[in-house]
Every structure is written in C-alpha cells, then in structure tokens.
Amino acid sequence: MSTALLAFIATFALVMAVELPDKTLVATLVLTTRYRAAPVLTGVTIAFAVQTVIAIAFGSALTLLPDRLVSVVVGVMFGIGAAMLLRAGFRTGDEGEEDAMRAGPAPVSFLRAGTTSFAVLFTAEWGDASQLATAGLAARYAQPFAVGLGAFAGLACVAALAVFLGKKIRSRIQPKLIQRVAGFVFAGFATFAFGAALLG
C-alpha cells in the first residue's frame, strides 16, 4: 500500500470517528431543520474545504500552539454556541415558528441559508479535533494532498449524513428539543475544553 493511500485512509477513518459524535453533526442537523438541505450542504461543504486547506497549510504550526491556549479558545467558542442554542431552545412563545420548522425549511434565499451554514461550521471547526488531527497527519505523512482529501471526504460524509437525518426527522421531532440537546452537548464540550486548559 502506498504512503499516499495509507494517509488518505487513515485520515478519512480518523475524521469520521472524531466527527460522527461531534458538534459538526449536531450543528448541521440543526441547520437542516431550519433551512433547505441543498444550501446547508453547500455551505458546510465549502466551510470544510476551506478549513481543511488551512489545517494542511499550517499543519506543523498548529501542532506547536500551546495546548492551554487552544483549549481556552475552543471552550469559549463552545460556550457561545451553547448559550445561543439553549436560548433558542428554551425561548417561549414560538409555537408558530416551531410548527413552521416541522412543516419545512424557512423561506430564505439559497445564498442566505448557504452563507449562514458556512459561517456556523467555519467558526465551529476552529481548533476542532479533526482540524488538529488533519494538521498532525499532514506533518506526519508528508502527504498533504492525500491527507487533505481524506479529511475533506470524511467531513463531507458526516455533513451529508446530518442533512439526510435532518430531512427525515424534521416532521417527527420538536426542533426546540434538538436545539436544547445540541446546546447541552456544546456546553459539555466547553466544560471539557476548560477542564483540559486548567489541568494542562
């Protein structure tokens, strides 16, 4: 097996394993309950492509950042995300909006939904485990194209799965429940990140 193929397979498998239970799936799932699937998938896929290029380009530099600094920044991002999701999930008086979300995606333009999806995932992926893993694997294998392709393929697969699930469950689950669960998941990640910064 060539080094390039090994780098691709190792990166793809690692990114899939890291991202399936991670915020990427949750955030994309929530976005799909609010917007049409096509712009969400387009936006998050572009965000993943840009973040993968950044991780590859700065692979060795990212792995040299102080662990505590990375943990604090990640903790703050998760904390902000948790606050936003929980505020929306526990807001009262939005029964009409909730019914509309269950009925279908919001009537917004493709560009707006895609841009929102890009911004959410682009921000969420900074300092993410998969980004750091991609940077580390790029430095280890010295195969930036294969590692980048493997990371992007893994992220795109997770996003496609989240969009598919979001379309299927939109009519079966309360959107506010998804937001609450996502908010608590983000809060857990924030707590873990701050704990890592304190113990590091």
N, C-alpha and C positions, 0 to 999 in steps of 0.2 A: 504494500500500500504506500502510495507516495505521501510525502510530507504535507503537500497542499490538501490532498483529500482527507488525510487524518486531521489536519487543522480545521477543515470545514465541518467534518462530522463531530469532532469534539466540541467545537463552538456551538453548533446547532443544538446538540443534545444538552449542553450546559445551560444555554439561554432558555430553551424550552422548560427545563426543570426549574430554573430560577423564576421565570416569569409566569408560569401557569398559576401558582398560588399568590402571585404578587399584585401590586396595585395596578399594573398595566391592564390585566384582565378586568379588574373591578372598574377602573376608570372608563375603559372602552365600553363595557357593559352598560354603565350609567349613561354615557353619551348616546348609546344606541336607543335607550328608552326615550330620549328627548328629540333626537334628530333622525333623519333617514339614514339607512345603512351605507349607501354609496359615498356621501360626503364624509361620514365618520371614518370609514375605512380608508378613503383617500387621504384625509388629514393626518390620521395616526400613522399611516404607512410612510408619508413624507417625513413626519417627525422622526420616525425610527431610522429612516435612511440618513437624515442629517446627523442624528445622534451617533449612529454607527460610524460615519465618516470622522466625526470629532473624536470618538474613542480610539479609532485606529490611528489618526494623525498624532494624537497626544498620548499614545499608549504608555510609553515609558515614563513620561512626565506625570501622568495621572497616578501611576502606582507609587510615585515618590511623595505625593502630598501627605501631610500629617494625618494619621487616622482620626485623631480627635476633631480636627477641623472639618473633615469630610462628614463625620458623624453628626456634628452640630448643625451643619448646613442642611443635611438630609433630614434631621429631626425637625428643624424649623419648617422646611417645605411640607413634611408630612403633617405637622401641627396645623399649618394654614389650611391644607387640604381637608383635614378632619373637621376643622371649625366650619368651613364652607359647606361641607356635605351634611354635617349634623344640623346646622342652622336651617338648611333647606329641608332636611328630613323631618324636623320637628316643628316646622312652621305650620301654624293653624290657619284655617280659612281658605285653603287652596283646593277644596274638593273638586271644583270645576276644572282646575288645571290638572289634577291627578287623573280625572276621568279622561281628559283630552290626551294625556300621555299614554294611558292604556289603550285608547282608541287608535292612536297612530302618532307618527312623528310630528313635531311642531312645524307649522308652515313658514319656514325660513328659507332663504336662498341657499343654494348649494355652496356658494362661496363663504357665506357666514358660518354655516354648520361645519364646513371643512376647516376654516380658519380657527374656529373655536376648538375643534378636536385637535388640530395641530398644536395650538398653544398649550392645551391641557397636558397632552402627552409629552411634548417637548420639554416643558417645565418639570414634569414628574420624573422624567428619565435622568435628570442631572444627578450624578452621584449614585445612581441606581446600581444594584449588584451586577446586573447584566452589562452595564456600561463599563464598570470597573473590571469585570471578568473579560470582556472583549479587549480592553486595553492590555490586560495582563497576558492574554493568549497571543495577541499580536506581537508583544515583545518576546514571548517565549518561543513561538514557532517561526518568527521572522517570515511569515506568510500573510502580509496584510490583506491582500485581496481575498484569499480563501477564508481567513478569519472574519473579515467584514461581511462577506457573502453569507457565511454560516450564521452570524449574529443577526443579520437583516432577515434571513429566511425564518429563523426561529421567532423573532419578534412579529413578523408578518403573519405567521401561522397562529400565534396567540391572539393577535388582533382579529383575524378572520373568525376564529372560534368564538371570541367575545361578541362580535357583531352577529354571528349566527344565533348564539344563545339569546342575545338581547331581543332579536326579532321574534324568537319563539316564545319567550316568557313575558313579553310586553303585555299581553292580554290576560295573563294568568297570575300576575303578582303586582302588589302595590308598589309603584315607583318610589314612594317615600320609604318603604321598607328597604329597598335596595340602597337608597341614599344613607339610611341610618346604619345599615350593616357596613357599607363602604366607609362611612365616617369613623366607626369604631375600629375597623381594620387599619385605617390610616393613623388613628390615634395610637393603636398598638405599635405600628411601625415607628411612630415618633418617639414613643416611650423607649422602645428598644434602641433606637439610634442615640438618644440622650444617655441611656444607660451605658452604651458602648463608649460614648465620649467620656463619661465620668470614670469608668473602670479602666479605660485605655490609658 
